[in-house]
Amino acid sequence: KERLEQDDAKNGFILDGFPRTIPQAEALEELGIEIDSVLSLEISDEEIERRMSGRRVCPACGESFHIEYNPPKKEGVCDKCGSTEFKRRPDDNEETVRTRMVEYRAKTAPILPIYEARAIVRRVDGMADIDAVTAALERLIAG
C-alpha cells in the first residue's frame, strides 16, 4: 500500500502477476486498492512450457534469449557482450513448468471469476506473434 501511494503511482500502476491468490485479492480490497482492469494472456499449457523451457540467459551480462523465438544473432554468442556461455534458470524445465501450471489452476485461476463478475477482465491472445500481443497490451493499457 505504501508503494502504491507514492507520487509515481497516483495516475495508475501495473501489478505484474499479483494478486496470485484469492486471499491476496481480498487483501488488496481491504487496503482500499481498487483494480480497474485485469489483463489475461490466453495461451495453451503446451506453449507456456515451450516458451519457458527455451529461455536462456547470458551470465556475463544478463541478456535474455530464447532458443526458438529470440536466439542470438550468431549461434552461441551473446549479442550484447560476446560471451559464449548461456545458462538456463533451474526452474525453466518441463517438470517445474508443469508443476507451476497445476498451481496456477488451483490458486490463481479462481481469481478470474471474481474480476469477470466486475466486467474488468481483458483477454489477450497470447498465442499471437509478439508484435500483435504487444500492440494489444498497449491498447488495453492506454485505455
Residue pairs with C-beta under 8 A, 6 or more apart in sequence:
1 31
1 32
1 33
3 9
4 13
4 33
14 141
15 35
18 24
19 25
19 27
19 28
19 111
20 107
20 108
20 111
21 107
21 108
21 111
22 110
22 111
22 114
25 35
25 111
25 114
28 35
35 115
35 120
36 120
37 120
37 122
37 140
38 112
38 115
38 120
38 121
38 122
39 122
39 124
39 137
39 140
39 141
40 112
40 121
40 122
40 123
40 124
41 124
41 126
41 133
42 123
42 124
42 125
42 126
42 127
43 126
43 127
44 127
45 98
45 101
47 126
47 127
48 97
48 101
49 94
49 97
49 98
49 101
50 68
51 66
51 69
52 92
52 97
53 92
53 93
53 94
53 97
54 66
54 67
54 68
54 69
55 64
55 65
55 66
55 88
55 89
55 92
56 64
56 65
56 66
56 67
56 86
56 87
56 88
57 63
57 64
57 65
57 86
57 87
57 88
57 89
58 64
58 65
58 78
58 80
58 81
58 83
58 85
58 86
58 87
59 83
59 85
59 86
59 87
60 78
60 81
60 83
60 85
61 78
61 80
61 81
61 83
63 78
63 79
63 80
63 81
64 70
65 71
65 72
65 78
65 79
65 86
69 130
72 78
72 79
73 79
76 84
76 86
77 83
77 84
78 84
78 86
90 96
91 97
91 100
112 121
115 121
122 140
124 133
124 136
124 137
124 140
125 132
125 133
125 136
126 133
128 136
